[in-house]
């Protein structure tokens, strides 16, 4: 699984970092970035939670 951040939608709310800190971080401009690619199996549930909870729907999953 991969996670993709739509920078046009991201507002830097950091919900992804809250739910999956081993998968996401904020860059210097406060946009979310995936720091692992692909997402390790043991972190997939956290990544999926982050995708589901993003208030701007800026995250998506690719298989």
PyMOL Python script that loads the backbone (N, CA, C, O; Angstrom):
from pymol import cmd

cmd.read_pdbstr("""\
ATOM      1  N   UNK A   1       0.839  -1.175   0.000  1.00  0.00           N
ATOM      2  CA  UNK A   1       0.000   0.000   0.000  1.00  0.00           C
ATOM      3  C   UNK A   1       0.886   1.240   0.000  1.00  0.00           C
ATOM      4  O   UNK A   1       1.943   1.280   0.629  1.00  0.00           O
ATOM      5  N   UNK A   2       0.413   2.255  -0.733  1.00  0.00           N
ATOM      6  CA  UNK A   2       1.055   3.567  -0.734  1.00  0.00           C
ATOM      7  C   UNK A   2       0.009   4.589  -0.300  1.00  0.00           C
ATOM      8  O   UNK A   2      -1.189   4.367  -0.478  1.00  0.00           O
ATOM      9  N   UNK A   3       0.451   5.689   0.260  1.00  0.00           N
ATOM     10  CA  UNK A   3      -0.443   6.802   0.559  1.00  0.00           C
ATOM     11  C   UNK A   3       0.033   8.012  -0.240  1.00  0.00           C
ATOM     12  O   UNK A   3       1.231   8.255  -0.384  1.00  0.00           O
ATOM     13  N   UNK A   4      -0.939   8.760  -0.753  1.00  0.00           N
ATOM     14  CA  UNK A   4      -0.641   9.921  -1.574  1.00  0.00           C
ATOM     15  C   UNK A   4      -1.269  11.146  -0.921  1.00  0.00           C
ATOM     16  O   UNK A   4      -2.410  11.101  -0.462  1.00  0.00           O
ATOM     17  N   UNK A   5      -0.517  12.233  -0.886  1.00  0.00           N
ATOM     18  CA  UNK A   5      -1.005  13.490  -0.329  1.00  0.00           C
ATOM     19  C   UNK A   5      -1.303  14.448  -1.479  1.00  0.00           C
ATOM     20  O   UNK A   5      -0.440  14.713  -2.316  1.00  0.00           O
ATOM     21  N   UNK A   6      -2.524  14.960  -1.515  1.00  0.00           N
ATOM     22  CA  UNK A   6      -2.905  15.988  -2.478  1.00  0.00           C
ATOM     23  C   UNK A   6      -2.573  17.340  -1.852  1.00  0.00           C
ATOM     24  O   UNK A   6      -3.312  17.833  -1.000  1.00  0.00           O
ATOM     25  N   UNK A   7      -1.474  17.932  -2.270  1.00  0.00           N
ATOM     26  CA  UNK A   7      -1.015  19.189  -1.671  1.00  0.00           C
ATOM     27  C   UNK A   7      -1.985  20.344  -1.923  1.00  0.00           C
ATOM     28  O   UNK A   7      -1.978  21.329  -1.184  1.00  0.00           O
ATOM     29  N   UNK A   8      -2.808  20.234  -2.946  1.00  0.00           N
ATOM     30  CA  UNK A   8      -3.806  21.280  -3.198  1.00  0.00           C
ATOM     31  C   UNK A   8      -4.914  21.266  -2.147  1.00  0.00           C
ATOM     32  O   UNK A   8      -5.544  22.291  -1.884  1.00  0.00           O
ATOM     33  N   UNK A   9      -5.147  20.098  -1.548  1.00  0.00           N
ATOM     34  CA  UNK A   9      -6.200  19.970  -0.537  1.00  0.00           C
ATOM     35  C   UNK A   9      -5.661  20.073   0.890  1.00  0.00           C
ATOM     36  O   UNK A   9      -6.386  20.481   1.797  1.00  0.00           O
ATOM     37  N   UNK A  10      -4.417  19.712   1.090  1.00  0.00           N
ATOM     38  CA  UNK A  10      -3.831  19.674   2.437  1.00  0.00           C
ATOM     39  C   UNK A  10      -3.771  21.074   3.040  1.00  0.00           C
ATOM     40  O   UNK A  10      -3.345  22.027   2.387  1.00  0.00           O
ATOM     41  N   UNK A  11      -4.202  21.184   4.289  1.00  0.00           N
ATOM     42  CA  UNK A  11      -4.136  22.447   5.020  1.00  0.00           C
ATOM     43  C   UNK A  11      -3.180  22.377   6.201  1.00  0.00           C
ATOM     44  O   UNK A  11      -3.074  23.335   6.966  1.00  0.00           O
ATOM     45  N   UNK A  12      -2.491  21.270   6.359  1.00  0.00           N
ATOM     46  CA  UNK A  12      -1.545  21.141   7.463  1.00  0.00           C
ATOM     47  C   UNK A  12      -2.206  20.947   8.812  1.00  0.00           C
ATOM     48  O   UNK A  12      -1.653  21.350   9.835  1.00  0.00           O
ATOM     49  N   UNK A  13      -3.380  20.337   8.831  1.00  0.00           N
ATOM     50  CA  UNK A  13      -4.080  20.086  10.092  1.00  0.00           C
ATOM     51  C   UNK A  13      -3.372  19.052  10.964  1.00  0.00           C
ATOM     52  O   UNK A  13      -3.605  18.992  12.171  1.00  0.00           O
ATOM     53  N   UNK A  14      -2.522  18.253  10.364  1.00  0.00           N
ATOM     54  CA  UNK A  14      -1.690  17.252  11.052  1.00  0.00           C
ATOM     55  C   UNK A  14      -2.473  16.112  11.684  1.00  0.00           C
ATOM     56  O   UNK A  14      -1.962  15.429  12.572  1.00  0.00           O
ATOM     57  N   UNK A  15      -3.687  15.899  11.247  1.00  0.00           N
ATOM     58  CA  UNK A  15      -4.423  14.730  11.745  1.00  0.00           C
ATOM     59  C   UNK A  15      -3.721  13.445  11.322  1.00  0.00           C
ATOM     60  O   UNK A  15      -3.727  12.459  12.059  1.00  0.00           O
ATOM     61  N   UNK A  16      -3.122  13.456  10.150  1.00  0.00           N
ATOM     62  CA  UNK A  16      -2.399  12.276   9.686  1.00  0.00           C
ATOM     63  C   UNK A  16      -1.221  11.968  10.602  1.00  0.00           C
ATOM     64  O   UNK A  16      -0.945  10.807  10.903  1.00  0.00           O
ATOM     65  N   UNK A  17      -0.533  13.007  11.040  1.00  0.00           N
ATOM     66  CA  UNK A  17       0.598  12.825  11.954  1.00  0.00           C
ATOM     67  C   UNK A  17       0.100  12.306  13.299  1.00  0.00           C
ATOM     68  O   UNK A  17       0.765  11.491  13.940  1.00  0.00           O
ATOM     69  N   UNK A  18      -1.052  12.770  13.719  1.00  0.00           N
ATOM     70  CA  UNK A  18      -1.634  12.303  14.986  1.00  0.00           C
ATOM     71  C   UNK A  18      -1.925  10.800  14.931  1.00  0.00           C
ATOM     72  O   UNK A  18      -1.605  10.066  15.866  1.00  0.00           O
ATOM     73  N   UNK A  19      -2.531  10.351  13.830  1.00  0.00           N
ATOM     74  CA  UNK A  19      -2.944   8.956  13.737  1.00  0.00           C
ATOM     75  C   UNK A  19      -1.852   8.019  13.224  1.00  0.00           C
ATOM     76  O   UNK A  19      -1.870   6.824  13.519  1.00  0.00           O
ATOM     77  N   UNK A  20      -0.911   8.551  12.467  1.00  0.00           N
ATOM     78  CA  UNK A  20       0.133   7.684  11.896  1.00  0.00           C
ATOM     79  C   UNK A  20       1.476   8.427  11.872  1.00  0.00           C
ATOM     80  O   UNK A  20       1.981   8.757  10.800  1.00  0.00           O
ATOM     81  N   UNK A  21       2.047   8.686  13.040  1.00  0.00           N
ATOM     82  CA  UNK A  21       3.295   9.457  13.092  1.00  0.00           C
ATOM     83  C   UNK A  21       4.496   8.750  12.462  1.00  0.00           C
ATOM     84  O   UNK A  21       5.498   9.394  12.152  1.00  0.00           O
ATOM     85  N   UNK A  22       4.405   7.454  12.274  1.00  0.00           N
ATOM     86  CA  UNK A  22       5.500   6.728  11.638  1.00  0.00           C
ATOM     87  C   UNK A  22       5.341   6.703  10.122  1.00  0.00           C
ATOM     88  O   UNK A  22       6.200   6.186   9.407  1.00  0.00           O
ATOM     89  N   UNK A  23       4.232   7.267   9.636  1.00  0.00           N
ATOM     90  CA  UNK A  23       3.949   7.282   8.197  1.00  0.00           C
ATOM     91  C   UNK A  23       3.991   8.700   7.637  1.00  0.00           C
ATOM     92  O   UNK A  23       4.406   8.902   6.496  1.00  0.00           O
ATOM     93  N   UNK A  24       3.567   9.680   8.428  1.00  0.00           N
ATOM     94  CA  UNK A  24       3.468  11.066   7.956  1.00  0.00           C
ATOM     95  C   UNK A  24       4.247  12.023   8.844  1.00  0.00           C
ATOM     96  O   UNK A  24       4.466  11.773  10.029  1.00  0.00           O
ATOM     97  N   UNK A  25       4.656  13.122   8.234  1.00  0.00           N
ATOM     98  CA  UNK A  25       5.175  14.271   8.956  1.00  0.00           C
ATOM     99  C   UNK A  25       4.800  15.511   8.159  1.00  0.00           C
ATOM    100  O   UNK A  25       4.382  15.414   7.005  1.00  0.00           O
ATOM    101  N   UNK A  26       4.949  16.673   8.777  1.00  0.00           N
ATOM    102  CA  UNK A  26       4.712  17.922   8.067  1.00  0.00           C
ATOM    103  C   UNK A  26       6.039  18.466   7.574  1.00  0.00           C
ATOM    104  O   UNK A  26       7.043  18.425   8.286  1.00  0.00           O
ATOM    105  N   UNK A  27       6.037  18.979   6.343  1.00  0.00           N
ATOM    106  CA  UNK A  27       7.263  19.559   5.807  1.00  0.00           C
ATOM    107  C   UNK A  27       7.417  21.004   6.292  1.00  0.00           C
ATOM    108  O   UNK A  27       6.632  21.462   7.123  1.00  0.00           O
ATOM    109  N   UNK A  28       8.388  21.701   5.800  1.00  0.00           N
ATOM    110  CA  UNK A  28       8.666  23.064   6.246  1.00  0.00           C
ATOM    111  C   UNK A  28       7.532  24.044   5.933  1.00  0.00           C
ATOM    112  O   UNK A  28       7.424  25.103   6.551  1.00  0.00           O
ATOM    113  N   UNK A  29       6.691  23.675   4.965  1.00  0.00           N
ATOM    114  CA  UNK A  29       5.549  24.519   4.598  1.00  0.00           C
ATOM    115  C   UNK A  29       4.256  24.049   5.263  1.00  0.00           C
ATOM    116  O   UNK A  29       3.172  24.521   4.921  1.00  0.00           O
ATOM    117  N   UNK A  30       4.372  23.127   6.208  1.00  0.00           N
ATOM    118  CA  UNK A  30       3.231  22.551   6.932  1.00  0.00           C
ATOM    119  C   UNK A  30       2.287  21.731   6.060  1.00  0.00           C
ATOM    120  O   UNK A  30       1.088  21.668   6.332  1.00  0.00           O
ATOM    121  N   UNK A  31       2.814  21.111   5.027  1.00  0.00           N
ATOM    122  CA  UNK A  31       2.060  20.160   4.233  1.00  0.00           C
ATOM    123  C   UNK A  31       2.452  18.753   4.678  1.00  0.00           C
ATOM    124  O   UNK A  31       3.606  18.497   5.022  1.00  0.00           O
ATOM    125  N   UNK A  32       1.485  17.854   4.665  1.00  0.00           N
ATOM    126  CA  UNK A  32       1.768  16.466   5.012  1.00  0.00           C
ATOM    127  C   UNK A  32       2.607  15.813   3.919  1.00  0.00           C
ATOM    128  O   UNK A  32       2.427  16.077   2.730  1.00  0.00           O
ATOM    129  N   UNK A  33       3.519  14.964   4.349  1.00  0.00           N
ATOM    130  CA  UNK A  33       4.296  14.143   3.425  1.00  0.00           C
ATOM    131  C   UNK A  33       4.371  12.741   4.002  1.00  0.00           C
ATOM    132  O   UNK A  33       4.485  12.552   5.213  1.00  0.00           O
ATOM    133  N   UNK A  34       4.305  11.764   3.108  1.00  0.00           N
ATOM    134  CA  UNK A  34       4.488  10.377   3.521  1.00  0.00           C
ATOM    135  C   UNK A  34       5.986  10.134   3.656  1.00  0.00           C
ATOM    136  O   UNK A  34       6.753  10.441   2.744  1.00  0.00           O
ATOM    137  N   UNK A  35       6.397   9.591   4.781  1.00  0.00           N
ATOM    138  CA  UNK A  35       7.829   9.373   5.014  1.00  0.00           C
ATOM    139  C   UNK A  35       8.234   7.921   4.808  1.00  0.00           C
ATOM    140  O   UNK A  35       9.405   7.572   4.952  1.00  0.00           O
ATOM    141  N   UNK A  36       7.257   7.070   4.468  1.00  0.00           N
ATOM    142  CA  UNK A  36       7.559   5.685   4.101  1.00  0.00           C
ATOM    143  C   UNK A  36       6.800   5.350   2.824  1.00  0.00           C
ATOM    144  O   UNK A  36       5.648   5.750   2.653  1.00  0.00           O
ATOM    145  N   UNK A  37       7.444   4.623   1.940  1.00  0.00           N
ATOM    146  CA  UNK A  37       6.818   4.239   0.680  1.00  0.00           C
ATOM    147  C   UNK A  37       7.485   2.976   0.175  1.00  0.00           C
ATOM    148  O   UNK A  37       8.649   3.013  -0.226  1.00  0.00           O
ATOM    149  N   UNK A  38       6.789   1.883   0.187  1.00  0.00           N
ATOM    150  CA  UNK A  38       5.389   1.697   0.583  1.00  0.00           C
ATOM    151  C   UNK A  38       5.238   1.663   2.105  1.00  0.00           C
ATOM    152  O   UNK A  38       6.215   1.581   2.850  1.00  0.00           O
ATOM    153  N   UNK A  39       3.990   1.729   2.532  1.00  0.00           N
ATOM    154  CA  UNK A  39       3.683   1.645   3.964  1.00  0.00           C
ATOM    155  C   UNK A  39       3.885   0.207   4.411  1.00  0.00           C
ATOM    156  O   UNK A  39       3.308  -0.701   3.813  1.00  0.00           O
ATOM    157  N   UNK A  40       4.679  -0.026   5.437  1.00  0.00           N
ATOM    158  CA  UNK A  40       4.855  -1.393   5.937  1.00  0.00           C
ATOM    159  C   UNK A  40       3.524  -1.968   6.431  1.00  0.00           C
ATOM    160  O   UNK A  40       2.667  -1.238   6.931  1.00  0.00           O
ATOM    161  N   UNK A  41       3.371  -3.246   6.287  1.00  0.00           N
ATOM    162  CA  UNK A  41       2.131  -3.930   6.661  1.00  0.00           C
ATOM    163  C   UNK A  41       1.729  -3.604   8.088  1.00  0.00           C
ATOM    164  O   UNK A  41       0.545  -3.418   8.367  1.00  0.00           O
ATOM    165  N   UNK A  42       2.687  -3.530   8.991  1.00  0.00           N
ATOM    166  CA  UNK A  42       2.371  -3.285  10.399  1.00  0.00           C
ATOM    167  C   UNK A  42       1.871  -1.855  10.654  1.00  0.00           C
ATOM    168  O   UNK A  42       1.351  -1.576  11.734  1.00  0.00           O
ATOM    169  N   UNK A  43       2.019  -0.958   9.691  1.00  0.00           N
ATOM    170  CA  UNK A  43       1.545   0.416   9.838  1.00  0.00           C
ATOM    171  C   UNK A  43       0.318   0.730   8.973  1.00  0.00           C
ATOM    172  O   UNK A  43      -0.183   1.855   8.995  1.00  0.00           O
ATOM    173  N   UNK A  44      -0.163  -0.252   8.219  1.00  0.00           N
ATOM    174  CA  UNK A  44      -1.277  -0.006   7.315  1.00  0.00           C
ATOM    175  C   UNK A  44      -2.541   0.454   8.041  1.00  0.00           C
ATOM    176  O   UNK A  44      -3.225   1.357   7.561  1.00  0.00           O
ATOM    177  N   UNK A  45      -2.859  -0.140   9.171  1.00  0.00           N
ATOM    178  CA  UNK A  45      -4.079   0.249   9.899  1.00  0.00           C
ATOM    179  C   UNK A  45      -3.998   1.709  10.336  1.00  0.00           C
ATOM    180  O   UNK A  45      -4.987   2.437  10.249  1.00  0.00           O
ATOM    181  N   UNK A  46      -2.829   2.143  10.804  1.00  0.00           N
ATOM    182  CA  UNK A  46      -2.655   3.544  11.197  1.00  0.00           C
ATOM    183  C   UNK A  46      -2.796   4.465   9.985  1.00  0.00           C
ATOM    184  O   UNK A  46      -3.439   5.512  10.069  1.00  0.00           O
ATOM    185  N   UNK A  47      -2.199   4.076   8.866  1.00  0.00           N
ATOM    186  CA  UNK A  47      -2.274   4.888   7.656  1.00  0.00           C
ATOM    187  C   UNK A  47      -3.713   4.995   7.162  1.00  0.00           C
ATOM    188  O   UNK A  47      -4.146   6.069   6.744  1.00  0.00           O
ATOM    189  N   UNK A  48      -4.446   3.906   7.206  1.00  0.00           N
ATOM    190  CA  UNK A  48      -5.839   3.933   6.775  1.00  0.00           C
ATOM    191  C   UNK A  48      -6.682   4.817   7.683  1.00  0.00           C
ATOM    192  O   UNK A  48      -7.589   5.502   7.209  1.00  0.00           O
ATOM    193  N   UNK A  49      -6.398   4.812   8.975  1.00  0.00           N
ATOM    194  CA  UNK A  49      -7.100   5.691   9.913  1.00  0.00           C
ATOM    195  C   UNK A  49      -6.809   7.156   9.564  1.00  0.00           C
ATOM    196  O   UNK A  49      -7.712   7.992   9.576  1.00  0.00           O
ATOM    197  N   UNK A  50      -5.567   7.453   9.260  1.00  0.00           N
ATOM    198  CA  UNK A  50      -5.195   8.814   8.881  1.00  0.00           C
ATOM    199  C   UNK A  50      -5.908   9.248   7.607  1.00  0.00           C
ATOM    200  O   UNK A  50      -6.392  10.377   7.524  1.00  0.00           O
ATOM    201  N   UNK A  51      -5.979   8.370   6.619  1.00  0.00           N
ATOM    202  CA  UNK A  51      -6.694   8.681   5.379  1.00  0.00           C
ATOM    203  C   UNK A  51      -8.158   8.970   5.677  1.00  0.00           C
ATOM    204  O   UNK A  51      -8.723   9.932   5.156  1.00  0.00           O
ATOM    205  N   UNK A  52      -8.768   8.145   6.507  1.00  0.00           N
ATOM    206  CA  UNK A  52     -10.188   8.304   6.827  1.00  0.00           C
ATOM    207  C   UNK A  52     -10.476   9.564   7.627  1.00  0.00           C
ATOM    208  O   UNK A  52     -11.547  10.153   7.481  1.00  0.00           O
ATOM    209  N   UNK A  53      -9.545   9.985   8.464  1.00  0.00           N
ATOM    210  CA  UNK A  53      -9.779  11.111   9.369  1.00  0.00           C
ATOM    211  C   UNK A  53      -9.309  12.461   8.827  1.00  0.00           C
ATOM    212  O   UNK A  53      -9.522  13.485   9.476  1.00  0.00           O
ATOM    213  N   UNK A  54      -8.684  12.485   7.669  1.00  0.00           N
ATOM    214  CA  UNK A  54      -8.204  13.756   7.121  1.00  0.00           C
ATOM    215  C   UNK A  54      -9.402  14.676   6.867  1.00  0.00           C
ATOM    216  O   UNK A  54     -10.290  14.328   6.088  1.00  0.00           O
ATOM    217  N   UNK A  55      -9.439  15.846   7.515  1.00  0.00           N
ATOM    218  CA  UNK A  55     -10.598  16.721   7.375  1.00  0.00           C
ATOM    219  C   UNK A  55     -10.765  17.337   5.983  1.00  0.00           C
ATOM    220  O   UNK A  55     -11.850  17.815   5.651  1.00  0.00           O
ATOM    221  N   UNK A  56      -9.722  17.333   5.178  1.00  0.00           N
ATOM    222  CA  UNK A  56      -9.796  17.893   3.826  1.00  0.00           C
ATOM    223  C   UNK A  56      -9.761  16.819   2.751  1.00  0.00           C
ATOM    224  O   UNK A  56      -9.691  17.129   1.562  1.00  0.00           O
ATOM    225  N   UNK A  57      -9.811  15.549   3.167  1.00  0.00           N
ATOM    226  CA  UNK A  57      -9.733  14.434   2.214  1.00  0.00           C
ATOM    227  C   UNK A  57      -8.532  14.589   1.285  1.00  0.00           C
ATOM    228  O   UNK A  57      -8.630  14.360   0.079  1.00  0.00           O
ATOM    229  N   UNK A  58      -7.409  14.978   1.861  1.00  0.00           N
ATOM    230  CA  UNK A  58      -6.195  15.210   1.091  1.00  0.00           C
ATOM    231  C   UNK A  58      -5.351  13.953   0.941  1.00  0.00           C
ATOM    232  O   UNK A  58      -4.342  13.966   0.235  1.00  0.00           O
ATOM    233  N   UNK A  59      -5.748  12.879   1.590  1.00  0.00           N
ATOM    234  CA  UNK A  59      -4.977  11.639   1.552  1.00  0.00           C
ATOM    235  C   UNK A  59      -5.756  10.577   0.801  1.00  0.00           C
ATOM    236  O   UNK A  59      -6.982  10.502   0.881  1.00  0.00           O
ATOM    237  N   UNK A  60      -5.019   9.759   0.071  1.00  0.00           N
ATOM    238  CA  UNK A  60      -5.652   8.621  -0.602  1.00  0.00           C
ATOM    239  C   UNK A  60      -4.727   7.429  -0.521  1.00  0.00           C
ATOM    240  O   UNK A  60      -3.522   7.551  -0.304  1.00  0.00           O
ATOM    241  N   UNK A  61      -5.334   6.275  -0.703  1.00  0.00           N
ATOM    242  CA  UNK A  61      -4.599   5.010  -0.654  1.00  0.00           C
ATOM    243  C   UNK A  61      -4.455   4.474  -2.064  1.00  0.00           C
ATOM    244  O   UNK A  61      -5.398   4.518  -2.855  1.00  0.00           O
ATOM    245  N   UNK A  62      -3.283   3.974  -2.374  1.00  0.00           N
ATOM    246  CA  UNK A  62      -3.051   3.260  -3.629  1.00  0.00           C
ATOM    247  C   UNK A  62      -2.512   1.882  -3.290  1.00  0.00           C
ATOM    248  O   UNK A  62      -1.642   1.731  -2.433  1.00  0.00           O
ATOM    249  N   UNK A  63      -3.036   0.894  -3.969  1.00  0.00           N
ATOM    250  CA  UNK A  63      -2.552  -0.477  -3.736  1.00  0.00           C
ATOM    251  C   UNK A  63      -1.509  -0.867  -4.739  1.00  0.00           C
ATOM    252  O   UNK A  63      -0.994  -1.984  -4.692  1.00  0.00           O
TER     253      UNK A  63
END
""", "prot")
cmd.dss("prot")
cmd.show_as("cartoon", "prot")
cmd.util.cbc("prot")
cmd.orient("prot")
